[in-house]
């Protein structure tokens, strides 16, 4: 069986613009969370990623035309930019790694996914569309541009589906009433039909089938632009709502981070986005290990990326009753008040251990040896007992490790009542001497990146011979949880215990991933 090593990694996280800052910050027991205030003043704390794409401009400018950086700024959303930054970082630990990934051709893959997708881009474009549609409907429903409305006002004949006039509606819901009223009458405007017929004739202009296609295409585009301008001037109309929808909504779909990394690194193997909610990083790791062990790849650039916290996600998590909202850090394993949303990215470069070490590359952190993945097939939010437990047992069996071989374990632990069940499930499998960590009180809960941050923290610690501290103080440990298990990492570092290390992630929808790792053998 081929062994797998990690030969590069990069991180974008709260208070951590790169992997070096991430490692430095881990030595402190402080939380990295900060006030949100995305709704105006509020009581939420979040993990806001520290990032500036300009940090990577010299690297990009050295490899691409000068327009490439501005293109990334204008067209790529934050999740893709975070992933690009983490990828560029991941090439720095082993000189020559970038060239090796290119030389491997189709044997170098890219698996970079997301937990939430680029919601900020979708939100921004959706608001642009809504505002444009509102202006459009208001324009064409005005009586001076709507003979149907003028005729109706003269006879007041009943009309099916006619919404109430906005002036008759309560002020609190008047904006919705205006939308409905304007949209109804815009749809009945004969003048709008006349406008659309003129527009149809303009858009029907095609490229002639004689002469040079490229020059003819440019001439057609110019002619359409000129005629469209005249049409807008004739009617004095606002821009049509379809013109308000940026094409960036297409350029920032879920596989965009992976495809952009393939372009930035000139990596030509299989490229796609694995998506498995909070377990995404573990699932991606399982796929990467499989590809290398099956001989389908010699290297896999694998990672996850999430947008920064925004009102859509904070509000959604709040109404799912899984987020803390009292302006204080909610630490796992304590009062179980809820988690904190976070954003950022993590990217690893995994490779065939024998292939890469033979070329002089040095592996990092620990060796991932098995990943157990399961589905609860039960509840959309609340984890089952059976699903995560089966993932742990599957990972142990595949790794060859017995329960007593596990020295430390990192929990999913979201500071919700599920923490108790998770510790209880773990003790059904592992002995009392296992050392347990929980880190979402440090950097928050990145939907897909969080599991990668936790694994990277575990691996960095083992590389230094210590388990980094957490914000949890011993006196804060939940009493019911302390009766189930007593050995946790609190606010001081602990020497790494002998044996292997485990990490469990449990995702929305009952998706579980358990990673077993070991120190590299000397």
TITI-91209 format. One record per atom (N, C-alpha, C): x negated, y, z. Coordinates in steps of 0.001 Angstrom, whole numbers, plus 500000, padded with zeros to 6 digits. Layout:
BEGIN
XYZ ...
***
This chain:
BEGIN
499159498812500000 500000500000500000 499118501246500000 499375502136499036 498594503373498985 498884504246500193 497845504839500761 498000505780501861 498127507200501311 498796508042502077 499083509410501647 498450510393502622 497851511436502080 497283512487502907 497828513838502509 497671514801503406 498053516185503124 496769516951502846 496708517617501703 495476518289501294 495641519804501162 496836520285501415 497059521725501425 498404522020502040 498503523167502702 499800523581503226 499869525097503369 501082525616503298 501316527046503449 502650527281504122 502755528392504825 503946528687505618 504321530162505489 505615530417505387 506187531747505603 507235531563506689 507076532247507812 507953532024508953 508087533310509760 508975533335510743 509039534498511621 507670534787512260 507282536044512252 506000536515512797 504785535866512119 504984535169511024 503905534383510428 503944534524508919 503138535454508396 503133535673506955 502329534612506226 501561533787506969 500780532717506335 500469531635507359 499826530572506890 499551529415507745 498596529764508874 497686530690508651 496735531078509703 497464531791510845 498365532713510508 499150533396511540 500059532415512266 500628531473511526 501494530446512108 500732529663513180 499533529226512856 498739528449513819 498368529300515041 497968530556514822 497634531428515947 498830531619516876 499988531861516287 501179532121517090 501611530909517904 501330529712517392 501734528501518098 501024528337519435 499880528975519608 499138528831520864 499819529579522007 500798530435521698 501530531189522706 502891530549522937 503388530659524164 504708530126524501 505826531116524208 505512532279523657 506529533283523371 507460532844522236 508691533339522291 509615533147521180 509286534147520071 509526533753518820 509269534623517677 510554535276517163 511623535156517908 512914535668517465 513014537172517675 513908537814516927 514072539266517001 515548539613516799 515974540841517199 517377541232517006 517771541221515530 519022540848515258 519513540765513885 520072542103513407 521152542552514021 521811543821513664 522221543886512195 522568542744511625 523003542718510231 524438543152510041 525213543192511139 526584543685511080 526666545103511641 525538545781511759 525417546918512646 524952546356513981 525063547091515069 524664546550516367 525417545251516673 524694544208517112 525319542937517463 524465542240518521 524865541052518910 524179540331519983 523461539086519486 523086539062518211 522424537887517652 520908538076517617 520188537010517898 518749536948517653 518508535989516499 517541536306515654 517258535484514475 515755535354514285 515379534417513433 513987534281513018 513809534937511658 513366536183511653 513219536937510405 511823536707509833 511703536144508637 510376535839508090 509558537087507817 508270536987508065 507342538072507753 506707537748506403 506930538633505409 506495538303504044 506357539560503207 505355539544502336 505186540601501336 504591539948500095 505360539924499010 504874539297497777 503580539942497300 503355541213497641 502142541907497213 500876541237497736 500992540460498824 499825539724499337 499259538782498281 500113538351497354 499714537336496377 499463537929494990 499552539244494887 499364539892493584 497971539633492993 496890539739493771 495567539461493170 495478538050492583 496032537058493285 496001535677492784 496798535581491483 497976536182491454 498837536108490260 498209536867489095 497695538069489368 497096538887488304 495874538219487697 495175537397488485 493978536712487981 494328535589487008 495589535179486977 495974534013486175 497016534297485106 497702535434485211 498814535709484312 498738537147483816 499451537459482730 499507538851482267 500042539771483368 499722541045483278 500111542005484300 501606542091484535 502407541719483536 503863541804483667 504442540693484548 503663539655484806 504207538496485525 504605538855486956 503763539616487636 504077539959489026 505368540766489099 505515541770488239 506737542587488270 507952541752487895 507770540780487028 508868539887486668 509326539082487894 508366538573488672 508709537834489886 509427538737490886 508985539978491003 509626540930491908 511068541207491500 511303541379490187 512618541796489703 513609540647489587 513130539491489186 514034538407488814 514153537300489853 513138537124490691 513165536027491639 513656536496493004 514575535723493591 515066536033494919 514057535665495989 514382536001497234 513433535790498331 513073534328498561 514013533368498511 513587531981498704 512508531544497717 512637531939496461 511630531583495466 510316532303495747 510383533570496099 509156534296496428 508462533687497643 509242533319498682 508643532671499857 507914531383499445 508569530582498601 507983529307498192 506710529518497379 506712530514496501 505509530826495723 504369531203496668 504657532060497652 503627532450498608 503072531266499367 503959530378499858 503501529203500600 502678528279499705 503087528146498443 502318527305497514 500918527868497294 500820529167497052 499499529769496823 498616529565498058 499184529712499244 498421529429500464 497904527988500480 498750527053500030 498415525629500132 497219525227499276 496821526080498350 495680525765497489 494355526170498116 494426526864499263 493219527476499817 492412526550500715 493018525527501317 492274524714502288 491247523805501629 491503523410500389 490582522532499672 490241523161498326 489088523793498197 488696524365496901 488734523315495795 489274523707494653 489395522791493524 490730522083493459 491583522264494485 492876521578494493 493763522042493343 493754523317493052 494565523860491962 494198523181490642 492918523066490372 492457522462489114 492792520966489063 492726520302490207 493039518867490230 494522518631489939 495386519473490479 496819519337490205 497105519509488718 496404520415488080 496580520618486641 496023519434485854 494874518917486283 494235517826485550 495041516533485618 495856516378486669 496649515158486822 497812515082485834 498129516188485169 499193516167484158 500499515665484731 501137514673484088 502435514189484567 502360513416485876 501159513179486396 501014512481487682 500978513452488851 501211514727488609 501404515705489682 502845516190489622 503583516001490703 504995516357490757 505208517568491664 506397518168491552 506804519263492437 508212518973492947 508338518795494272 509644518597494910 509823519722495940 510465520781495556 510691521909496472 512173522249496440 512813522155497605 514251522371497673 514620523503498613 515873523512499006 516408524585499835 517574524045500643 517818524658501787 518979524260502557 520229525018502159 520072526295501860 521225527164501622 521287527729500208 520178527717499492 520139528384498200 519906529873498373 519874530576497263 519572532008497306 520853532807497549 521377532691498755 522616533394499091 522484534916499005 521344535529499359 521265536990499222 521468537466497786 520886536760496816 521073537151495416 522529536976494999 523122535853495382 524521535598495027 525425536647495676 525153536976496932 525967537980497628 525858539340496935 524646539752496621 524445541063496003 525154541158494657 525011540130493833 525633540151492509 527158540049492635 527635539280493606 529083539172493821 529680540519494206 528964541260495055 529452542589495433 529435543539494237 528395543464493404 528357544283492186 529557543984491297 529853542694491146 530998542303490322 532307542807490928 532462542641492237 533703543082492879 533921544582492681 532874545369492885 533013546823492741 533313547215491292 532637546536490354 532873546837488943 534295546454488530 534766545303489025 536129544867488698 537156545847489267 536882546331490462 537787547298491094 537861548590490284 536691549099489840 536679550309489002 537420550078487688 537179548915487093 537785548557485799 539311548491485902 539785547758486906 541232547622487055 541891548961487378 541254549774488196 541811551078488544 541916551961487295 540881551886486439 540875552696485217 542038552310484306 542185550994484033 543189550570483049 544603550511483628 544753550619484938 546097550647485533 546583552071485769 545745553064485492 546180554452485629 547290554746484620 548365555436485013 549516555652484109 549125556274482775 548128557175482759 547763557817481491 547094556849480513 546667555677480988 546056554677480098 546831553369480125 548077553446480560 548861552220480689 550324552529480391 550687552379479139 552064552696478724 553061551720479335 552628550498479654 553535549526480280 553948550005481672 552989550562482419 553299551078483753 554232552288483651 553983553151482670 554846554325482509 556281553888482207 556420552882481338 557757552400480988 558448551772482195 557682551010482980 558285550364484160 558754551411485171 557996552470485331 558370553492486307 559646554219485887 559951554206484615 561173554856484154 562406554011484459 562275552657484371 563477551830484570 563422550941485817 562209550754486417 562046549955487645 562636548547487493 562516547975486294 563042546625486085 562246545621486916 562913544579487453 562193543558488232 561129542874487372 559968542660487955 558877541977487263 558374540826488139 558302539603487603 557810538485488412 556346538707488799 556050538462490075 554673538579490552 554217539986490846 555124540974490761 554735542361491001 554351542553492465 553118542955492756 552719543181494146 553310544489494669 553324544679495978 553862545934496533 552958547108496195 553553548270496044 552744549466495805 551862549722497027 550611550084496811 549683550270497936 550174551263498970 550882552293498556 551328553316499511 552337552770500509 552946551619500204 553953551036501099 553362550018502065 552058549802501975 551397548751502758 550650549370503935 550534548616505011 549798549075506184 548369549473505801 547881550521506419 546576551081506051 545443550063506213 545559549160507180 544492548189507430 544300547217506268 545337546982505483 545244546048504351 545454546750503016 545331548092503017 545632548834501787 544623548547500678 543349548312501037 542365548038499980 542713546755499232 543206545738499948 543615544499499283 544846544748498410 545751545566498904 546948545881498122 546586546650496855 545600547549496962 545149548283495777 544558547329494745 543725546405495218 543147545432494290 544237544679493537 545223544187494272 546292543402493650 547110544253492673 547433545475493100 548247546363492247 547497546722490975 546273547167491081 545504547576489906 545268546401488961 544975545232489521 544696544068488668 545966543643487919 547089543709488588 548356543343487952 548630544232486750 548506545563486933 548867546469485849 547772546552484780 546513546369485152 545472546323484117 545728545172483158 546226544060483689 546527542908482846 547681543135481893 548458544196482111 549609544482481245 549414545740480408 548201546261480382 547939547507479664 547771547264478165 548683547791477319 548481547683475864 547207548395475415 546837549469476121 545629550209475763 544377549346475997 544369548561477065 543245547648477285 543183546605476180 544331546128475718 544339545157474612 543733545783473359 544036547040473138 543483547740471971 541952547851472110 541497548202473308 540051548277473579 539388546921473301 539994545846473810 539405544514473661 539370544069472198 540349544467471414 540342544115470000 539183544808469280 538948546084469621 537809546798469035 536490546150469478 536435545733470744 535225545079471255 535008543735470574 536109543003470315 535999541705469641 535371541854468261 535760542902467551 535207543121466213 533705543420466276 533313544158467306 531880544443467465 531111543152467762 531631542349468712 530922541126469120 530944540058468030 531822540198467048 531906539212465964 530804539388464929 530056540486465011 528959540694464057 527911539608464280 527557538898463239 526585537811463339 525334538080462539 524378537195462680 523110537302461964 523321536805460528 522974537597459526 523134537161458128 522292535908457851 522793535080456915 522066533843456627 521015534016455530 520774535264455124 519693535499454176 518667536440454822 517433536344454459 516388537195455020 515790536579456283 514914537343456934 514204536881458118 515142536897459325 515260535761460014 516199535625461122 515814536542462280 514527536595462593 514099537357463771 514384538852463602 514009539408462461 514253540843462235 515747541132462120 516495540202461497 517943540381461378 518609540333462756 518105539459463629 518661539356464980 518494540677465734 517305541258465639 517043542528466312 517933543642465766 518162543616464459 519032544633463846 520470544485464333 520919543246464477 522287542997464958 522436543472466407 521434543164467225 521477543603468623 521565545126468702 520773545799467895 520779547271467893 522128547806467430 522694547207466371 523979547658465843 525089547465466885 525074546325467568 526086546074468598 525957547081469733 524733547391470114 524522548340471208 525051549725470819 524785550119469579 525254551429469110 526771551494469094 527409550465468546 528877550469468454 529517550376469843 528902549604470748 529436549517472110 529388550870472800 528304551595472574 528191552930473159 529288553857472670 529556553777471376 530624554615470802 531993554219471357 532199552912471541 533468552440472074 533685552970473494 532643552895474333 532771553381475702 533036554883475720 532372555592474812 532560557047474754 533974557382474296 534489556634473348 535837556887472846 536876556756473955 536755555680474739 537764555425475770 537394556051477119 536158556535477254 535661557069478525 535818556033479642 535605554771479259 535845553666480188 534598553367481027 534790552845482231 533636552377483001 533048551131482349 531883550716482805 531280549496482286 532195548305482573 532400547429481601 533220546242481853 532616545405482979 533425544704483771 532896543949484909 531903542869484504 532060542315483292 531101541286482887 529707541863482663 529616543147482442 528296543775482320 527616543985483666 528387543857484750 527839544103486088 527190542865486691 527325541710486037 526809540456486596 525376540247486107 524428540412487007 523020540245486644 522724538802486251 521868538644485250 521444537291484864 520612536628485956 520230537377486993 519475536768488097 520270535681488806 521599535696488640 522386534634489232 522047533283488597 521580533291487360 521156532056486684 519718531696487018 518873532715487187 517445532437487391 517137531987488815 518140531996489709 517887531665491108 518780530541491618 518934529519490785 519649528324491211 518724527469492090 519232526353492604 518507525610493642 517145525067493193 516974524776491919 515690524227491485 514686525313491083 515057526586491202 514156527654490784 512843527675491559 512829527534492905 511535527506493598 510600526425493058 511145525233492814 510316524150492284 509801524478490890 510679524981490031 510256525256488655 509256526405488607 509436527416489461 508476528519489487 507111528067489994 507100527188490978 505816526651491452 505133525860490350 505917525098489584 505303524352488480 504673525309487471 505325526458487238 504782527443486302 503561528147486879 503652528552488156 502534529263488767 501299528384488864 501515527088489133 500386526175489266 500043525428487994 500830525665486937 500667524939485664 500651523426485918 501649523001486680 501817521586487038 502900521014486133 502574519947485400 503447519500484312 504204518209484597 504109517675485828 504852516464486147 506281516752486558 506977515726487018 508392515821487376 508613516914488419 509627517729488197 509878518890489045 511371518988489330 511748519033490619 513173519168490950 513325519610492394 514578519804492830 514879520312494170 515659519281494979 515039518632495967 515810517799496891 516542518691497899 517797518375498185 518599519185499095 519311518250500071 519024518396501362 519639517531502372 519830518276503690 520323519524503601 520605520349504784 519382520398505697 519593520237507011 518505520396507988 517476519270507911 517795518194507209 516870517073507050 516101517132505733 516208518247505023 515650518330503672 514150518045503629 513392518594504589 511947518405504529 511591516931504684 512245516250505609 511984514818505770 512370514017504546 513501514374503937 513917513682502716 512910513922501594 512474515171501446 511472515463500423 510182514707500668 509784514599501936 508569513859502275 508715512384501918 509880511819502194 510130510412501838 509985510215500325 510565511119499541 510476510995498084 509036511143497604 508286512059498213 506891512267497818 506053511039498125 506230510483499331 505486509274499702 505838508129498763 507133507973498465 507553506909497543 506868507053496187 506865508273495648 506289508492494322 504813508126494297 504089508467495360 502647508172495402 502417506688495613 503179506079496517 502971504655496794 503392503766495631 504350504223494845 504790503464493676 503907503703492451 502936504608492582 502044504896491471 502625505833490439 503778506462490755 504383507398489812 503690508757489838 503024509055490954 502325510334491096 501049510119491891 500056510935491605 498856510992492433 498964512121493448 499788513111493144 499975514251494044 501405514767493908 501937515285495018 503256515910495012 503176517201495821 503533518311495179 503727519568495901 505151519517496449 505268519453497779 506571519222498402 506843520305499440 508055520830499446 508365521840500441 509817522253500414 510123523213501288 511481523735501418 511427525243501619 512517525921501268 512560527377501416 513979527828501700 514105528805502594 515404529330503002 515392530850502937 516541531466502640 516605532932502647 516503533468504064 516182534748504214 516192535337505555 517608535360506105 517768535455507424 519113535546507998 519890536717507411 521170536506507167 522033537521506572 523430537342507156 524300538345507024 525623538230507638 526394536976507236 526275536539505983 526991535335505563 526602534123506388 525303533927506607 524863532734507327 525056532875508831 524727534051509380 524909534247510820 526386534124511181 527253534784510389 528684534684510650 529212533275510471 528720532581509448 529163531207509220 528769530279510356 527514530390510814 527068529558511929 527827529918513213 528111531217513399 528837531624514595 530229530993514625 530921531028513496 532270530474513464 532287528954513396 531128528344513175 531000526893513335 530701526533514789 530566527567515635 530322527413517065 529002526710517367 527964527040516587 526657526419516823 525552527455516983 525904528740517115 524898529788517197 525077530566518495 523965530979519078 523995531767520299 524273533229519962 525050533910520827 525452535291520518 525436536179521755 524467535960522659 524437536761523881 523166537594523998 522463537807522883 521281538671522828 520106538138523626 520148536869524035 519031536251524748 518573535009523997 517310534640524174 516787533453523509 517472532214524075 518072531436523205 518696530178523593 517699529052523322 517161528484524382 516117527471524241 516731526076524221 516257525209523353 516725523825523395 516514523214524780 517394522275525123 517276521483526350 517583522283527611 518229523467527462 518521524285528644 520032524441528813 520567525646528539 521992525916528766 522875525490527594 522276525080526474 523005524529525322 524040525512524767 523605526787524605 524498527847524136 524531527966522620 523612527339521916 523603527445520469 522238527829519938 522069527725518639 520779527921518000 520653529338517441 519555529615516743 519289530916516120 518896530677514664 519526531391513729 519238531250512306 517854531824511997 517146531182511073 515826531661510655 515646531407509165 514687532107508575 514399531936507157 512914531876506904 512537531356505739 511131531244505373 510896530002504543 509642529573504496 509286528468503612 508114527676504183 507984526457503721 506808525634504026 506553524731502825 505309524653502407 504924523826501256 503700523003501629 503758521704501357 502612520796501530 502177520273500164 500889520003500032 500378519269498869 499964517897499363 500729516885498968 500432515508499355 499722514798498216 498816513900498571 498101513188497533 497737511773497940 497442510961496951 496907509618497171 495604509766497959 495581509240499184 494459509479500090 493134508999499498 493134507832498919 491891507293498359 491423508131497164 492364508506496298 492006509283495114 491398510629495503 492050511332496431 491601512684496751 490341512704497618 490233511785498565 489018511772499381 487811511344498549 488022510481497561 486917510088496681 486388511278495888 487244512279495677 486826513486494958 486304514570495899 486221514254497191 485659515196498146 486655516076498862 487954515887498633 488960516692499321 489169516160500737 489401517088501685 489561516714503091 491031516741503496 491534515644504079 492934515645504519 493130516526505748 494343517008505928 494681517933507009 495606517268508015 495499517684509269 496476517330510290 496550515859510603 497644515238510207 497900513825510465 498262513126509162 498378511824509250 498757511001508097 500223510600508223 501087511029507307 502484510571507333 502542509125506844 503097508253507646 503060506834507267 504430506253506950 505515506880507434 506848506349507117 507907507405507394 508978507340506607 510141508203506831 511387507333506738 512174507333507799 513455506634507779 514572507622507489 515425507317506523 516523508224506166 517842507461506209 518851508078506791 520174507461506893 521243508537506789 522475508084506655 523641508976506720 524575508461507808 525143509395508591 526100509008509621 527390508474509018 527773509045507859 529062508704507240 530194508874508252 530145510008508993 531106510162510074 531666511573510158 530873512550510615 531393513884510942 530527514950510292 531154516068509875 530424517091509130 529413517835509995 529657517956511310 528760518710512181 528161517837513280 528988517133514029 528526516398515207 527818515119514807 526532514957515178 525817513726514826 526425512517515537 526366511398514871 526800510156515504 525655509603516343 525920508583517096 524862507878517824 524116506922516888 524879506271516002 524298505200515197 523371505716514100 523773506808513412 522998507267512264 521574507676512597 521357508608513535 519982508979513892 519193507820514486 519854506993515304 519150505855515906 518657504900514828 519487504658513825 519074503778512731 517910504382511959 517924505697511758 516801506356511066 515499506154511841 515564506266513169 514367506058514001 513873504620513860 514790503678513961 514387502261513872 513829501925512480 514446502516511437 513948502289510071 512524502827509924 512279504009510472 510944504606510364 509915503798511131 510277503355512334 509342502544513122 509013501245512396 510025500592511852 509793499326511153 508900499525509937 509140500580509172 508340500827507975 506911501237508313 506723501873509477 505381502338509850 504520501247510462 505171500194510945 504424499164511658 504155499521513106 504695500627513568 504499501058514952 505592500457515841 505201499995517016 506162499581518024 506556500801518850 507694500769519515 508098501916520336 507023502356521324 506310501413521910 505272501780522876 504035502399522231 503960502381520898 502843503023520195 503061504520519983 504260505008520275 504572506428520047 504096507236521244 503228508233520970 502717509076522036 503521510344522236 503998510957521136 504775512189521258 505895512200520230 506871513067520490 508060513111519639 508596514537519598 508938515019518405 509557516329518265 511022516152517921 511885516783518720 513332516666518550 513864517617517480 515060517316516983 515793518285516160 516318519404517063 516908519077518187 517288519941519308 517630521374518932 518923521645518779 519386522957518351 519940523808519487 519676523419520737 520191524153521904 521708524125521956 522304523073521432 523738522829521511 523946521565522353 525200521236522698 525424520008523481 524875518745522834 524616518792521533 524023517629520873 522639517278521380 521950518216522035 520615517927522575 520660516746523546 521692516720524383 521803515650525375 521902514287524690 522780514197523680 522943512931522963 521660512544522244 520953513521521695 519721513209520972 518672512611521903 518510513189523082 517546512655524045 517989511273524516 519263511128524748 519801509833525178 519557508759524113 519837509096522851 519593508149521757 518117507776521663 517253508782521834 515816508528521735 515354507560522810 515876507739524029 515458506863525129 516001505446524974 517021505273524158 517484503916523873 516464503141523053 515555503883522416 514564503251521536 513154503354522105 512798504520522657 511413504775523067 511268504745524581 510071504428525084 509847504328526534 509717505694527200 509662505687528522 509703506926529299 508428507743529201 507299507132528761 506048507896528728 505904508802527509 506821508727526530 506690509549525331 506816511039525702 505958511851525107 505928513299525365 506799513996524323 507792514780524781 508795515343523875 508625516849523732 508778517330522485 508779518767522200 510075519164521494 510424520444521620 511564521025520908 511219522479520617 511211522894519339 510613524185518972 511569525205518359 512855524949518294 513746525957517689 513906527193518566 513519527108519827 513473528304520651 512291529186520306 511313528628519563 510148529402519132 510474530202517882 510793529511516793 510971530212515512 512377530125514945 513306529521515679 514669529441515194 514890528260514269 516058528250513675 516515527114512875 516567527517511406 515480527267510683 515528527370509232 516245526144508709 517281526325507913 518112525190507519 517287524047506945 516445524337505968 515599523281505392 514147523428505802 513684524671505994 512276524893506325 511960524555507774 512980524583508652 512732524370510073 512053523050510366 512528521967509744 511898520669509953 510456520658509484 510170521412508411 508791521510507924 507912522304508866 508449523396509454 507675524148510447 507336523252511640 508331522475512091 508127521626513266 507078520555512989 507148519936511812 506133518935511464 504752519564511311 504694520738510692 503413521412510512 502817521778511870 503660522230512799 503184522535514149 502650521274514831 503349520175514662 502891518907515235 501539518491514655 501412518620513337 500181518204512667 499011519125513013 499275520441513061 498218521383513430 497726521107514847 498655520813515748 498273520514517121 497413519277517222 497801518212516542 497010516985516584 495632517200515972 495567518077514971 494268518385514386 493336519055515374 493901519784516367 493107520461517386 493004519664518681 493742518541518747 493696517728519961 494629518194521052 495657519007520698 496596519461521713 497995519585521133 498975519464522016 500357519732521632 500654521162522060 500997522017521089 501190523435521378 502327523645522385 502264524719523183 503323524991524156 504633525366523474 505715525326524226 507030525774523769 507510526870524735 508575527592524384 509085528621525308 509770528055526551 510007526748526586 510745526124527675 509937526101528974 510526526625530040 509910526527531365 510489525308532080 509675524698532912 510096523455533561 511378523647534364 511517524794535018 512699525029535846 513966525200535013 513804525472533707 514963525696532843 515535524406532264 514831523307532374 515273522051531767 516654521664532293 517574521374531372 518927520983531738 518896519767532673 519613519860533774 519531518817534803 520023517467534292 521089517484533467 521576516209532936 520542515577532006 519873516421531211 518852515892530317 517663515374531120 517297516069532204 516149515641533018 516392514287533664 517644513906533874 517943512590534433 517742511481533406 517791511863532112 517602510876531043 516125510710530710 515383511834530724 513959511794530375 513254512928531120 512024512687531518 511336513680532331 510057514245531767 509609513773530601 508295514211530116 508466515087528878 508361516401529068 508523517374527994 507320518311527980 507097518946526827 506090520004526738 506784521310527106 506255521979528124 506837523238528565 505989524394528030 505746525391528811 505103526614528321 503582526605528432 502992525424528526 501544525272528473 501192524119527543 500078524270526833 499642523213525910 499283521947526687 499420520813526003 499129519504526600 498215518753525638 497252518005526180 496375517194525326 497211516190524541 496844515972523288 497612515031522464 497510513626523045 498625512972523235 498584511608523750 498096510633522685 497619509505523108 497186508476522162 498386507931521405 498115507402520217 499157506755519447 499727507635518345 500882507233517864 501531507916516748 502454509023517253 502949509824516311 503886510899516631 505125510752515762 506271511138516325 507528511053515593 508215512392515520 509090512536514539 509860513769514351 511211513409513741 512289513847514406 513629513585513896 514286514883513458 514960514840512303 515802515945511850 517188515397511556 518222516175511937 519610515769511703 520324516899510981 520843516622509793 521390517671508954 522900517729508945 523424518905508573 524862519075508376 525358518016507395 526468517384507741 526975516300506915 526498514940507368 525746514902508479 525293513623509015 524143513010508245 523175513835507814 522016513362507062 520812513363508000 520152512227508147 519071512077509126 517759511700508453 516662512233508982 515327511872508502 514397511795509699 513712510685509821 512768510469510918 511392510192510330 510400510991510729 509041510893510198 508116510335511276 507364509305510947 506335508751511835 504968509057511227 504074509585512045 502737509986511586 501693509476512563 500451509432512090 499356509012512973 498122509845512661 497226509984513644 495958510653513348 495203509878512278 494476510595511424 493678509905510404 492626509038511081 492489507831510602 491463506950511149 490094507459510738 489137507378511639 487792507899511373 487065506977510397 
***
